[in-house]
Amino acid sequence: MDRDGFRLTEAHGLKWHTVSPTVRRGFCVECGSSVLFDEAPSAKMSICAGTLESPTGIREKAHIYLGSKGDYYDITPGLVEYDTFPGK
């Protein structure tokens, strides 16, 4: 999603883990689920689709990090493919 469009309305239970000087991940402190992935200075950030209420109306647009994907992941034909995160 566009970073500029992101507004966190409730931070209760959200814990940030700094992975590197430019990357942080947001987790639920109660269940440990991954919620957010934020990599500066990208204009985009990732929110885990499982955290959204249905119906979401979202659809797959691209596959990212294909350069390090496991052999157990299936790739949907016709989607845009990136070896890393778009914008790197």
C-alpha positions as a LaTeX table, in Angstrom:
\begin{tabular}{lrrr}
\hline
Residue & $x$ (\AA) & $y$ (\AA) & $z$ (\AA) \\
\hline
Met1 & 0.00 & 0.00 & 0.00 \\
Asp2 & 1.05 & 3.62 & $-0.37$ \\
Arg3 & 2.78 & 4.80 & 2.80 \\
Asp4 & 1.08 & 8.19 & 2.48 \\
Gly5 & $-2.34$ & 6.49 & 2.62 \\
Phe6 & $-1.59$ & 4.51 & 5.79 \\
Arg7 & $-3.17$ & 5.67 & 9.04 \\
Leu8 & $-2.80$ & 3.55 & 12.17 \\
Thr9 & $-5.98$ & 4.04 & 14.18 \\
Glu10 & $-5.18$ & 1.66 & 17.05 \\
Ala11 & $-1.68$ & 0.76 & 18.24 \\
His12 & $-2.75$ & $-1.37$ & 21.21 \\
Gly13 & $-1.08$ & $-4.75$ & 20.87 \\
Leu14 & 1.25 & $-3.68$ & 18.04 \\
Lys15 & 4.97 & $-4.15$ & 18.64 \\
Trp16 & 7.64 & $-3.00$ & 16.19 \\
His17 & 10.81 & $-5.04$ & 15.70 \\
Thr18 & 13.72 & $-3.28$ & 13.99 \\
Val19 & 15.37 & $-5.68$ & 11.56 \\
Ser20 & 17.95 & $-3.26$ & 10.13 \\
Pro21 & 18.45 & 0.52 & 9.94 \\
Thr22 & 15.85 & 0.66 & 7.13 \\
Val23 & 13.49 & $-2.25$ & 7.89 \\
Arg24 & 10.98 & $-2.82$ & 10.68 \\
Arg25 & 8.20 & $-5.36$ & 11.17 \\
Gly26 & 4.99 & $-4.90$ & 13.13 \\
Phe27 & 3.70 & $-7.86$ & 15.17 \\
Cys28 & 0.72 & $-8.59$ & 17.39 \\
Val29 & 2.06 & $-8.88$ & 20.96 \\
Glu30 & $-0.72$ & $-11.28$ & 21.93 \\
Cys31 & $-0.52$ & $-13.93$ & 19.18 \\
Gly32 & 2.77 & $-13.12$ & 17.41 \\
Ser33 & 1.15 & $-12.67$ & 13.99 \\
Ser34 & 2.97 & $-10.54$ & 11.46 \\
Val35 & 0.93 & $-7.40$ & 10.72 \\
Leu36 & 3.13 & $-4.87$ & 8.91 \\
Phe37 & 6.40 & $-4.71$ & 6.96 \\
Asp38 & 7.96 & $-1.28$ & 6.59 \\
Glu39 & 11.13 & $-0.58$ & 4.60 \\
Ala40 & 12.37 & 2.99 & 4.31 \\
Pro41 & 12.72 & 4.94 & 2.11 \\
Ser42 & 10.20 & 3.07 & $-0.04$ \\
Ala43 & 6.95 & 4.91 & $-0.75$ \\
Lys44 & 5.18 & 1.58 & $-0.15$ \\
Met45 & 4.66 & $-0.58$ & 2.91 \\
Ser46 & 3.14 & $-4.02$ & 3.31 \\
Ile47 & 0.16 & $-4.97$ & 5.44 \\
Cys48 & $-0.67$ & $-8.64$ & 5.88 \\
Ala49 & $-3.94$ & $-9.35$ & 4.09 \\
Gly50 & $-5.08$ & $-11.65$ & 6.91 \\
Thr51 & $-5.41$ & $-8.62$ & 9.19 \\
Leu52 & $-8.13$ & $-7.03$ & 7.05 \\
Glu53 & $-11.85$ & $-7.56$ & 7.53 \\
Ser54 & $-13.77$ & $-9.27$ & 4.73 \\
Pro55 & $-14.75$ & $-8.49$ & 2.11 \\
Thr56 & $-11.41$ & $-6.85$ & 1.28 \\
Gly57 & $-11.87$ & $-6.45$ & $-2.45$ \\
Ile58 & $-8.12$ & $-6.89$ & $-2.90$ \\
Arg59 & $-6.48$ & $-9.15$ & $-5.48$ \\
Glu60 & $-2.94$ & $-10.28$ & $-6.13$ \\
Lys61 & $-1.00$ & $-7.82$ & $-8.25$ \\
Ala62 & 2.56 & $-9.11$ & $-8.20$ \\
His63 & 5.00 & $-11.59$ & $-6.72$ \\
Ile64 & 7.90 & $-10.05$ & $-4.78$ \\
Tyr65 & 11.23 & $-11.45$ & $-3.55$ \\
Leu66 & 11.28 & $-14.17$ & $-6.21$ \\
Gly67 & 15.07 & $-14.10$ & $-6.04$ \\
Ser68 & 14.87 & $-15.82$ & $-2.64$ \\
Lys69 & 11.57 & $-17.72$ & $-2.84$ \\
Gly70 & 11.33 & $-21.26$ & $-1.59$ \\
Asp71 & 10.73 & $-24.11$ & $-4.04$ \\
Tyr72 & 7.38 & $-24.77$ & $-2.34$ \\
Tyr73 & 5.78 & $-21.50$ & $-3.54$ \\
Asp74 & 3.57 & $-21.55$ & $-6.61$ \\
Ile75 & 3.70 & $-18.57$ & $-8.95$ \\
Thr76 & 0.42 & $-17.33$ & $-10.42$ \\
Pro77 & 0.86 & $-16.90$ & $-14.17$ \\
Gly78 & 0.25 & $-13.40$ & $-15.52$ \\
Leu79 & 1.25 & $-11.46$ & $-12.39$ \\
Val80 & 4.15 & $-9.02$ & $-12.37$ \\
Glu81 & 7.31 & $-10.60$ & $-10.93$ \\
Tyr82 & 10.08 & $-8.90$ & $-8.91$ \\
Asp83 & 13.31 & $-10.46$ & $-7.64$ \\
Thr84 & 13.27 & $-8.04$ & $-4.68$ \\
Phe85 & 10.82 & $-5.41$ & $-3.41$ \\
Pro86 & 9.61 & $-2.96$ & $-6.09$ \\
Gly87 & 11.55 & 0.28 & $-6.00$ \\
Lys88 & 14.84 & $-1.20$ & $-4.77$ \\
\hline
\end{tabular}
